């Protein structure tokens, strides 16, 4: 997902908040994406790191096969955020 699609989806999910709060949150995430791009990530990679951060699921002792299933599901969600 590119930055524009991510920010549009975020904006829709934040609807109902005061506009000033929406603008602050959008600016925050836009800057996070830009910072990651400055570090060398592509726009899609930078956006994915933020989405994965929302969905990061790590459980100590979880079997590797189950962790892989969870990771695969999260990767799929990256495309449909």
Buried (B, 14 or more C-beta within 10 A) or exposed (E): BEBEEBBEBBBEEBEEEEEEEBEEBBEEBBEBBEEBBEEEBEBBEBBBBBBBEEBEEEEEEEEEEEEEEBBEEBEEEBEEB
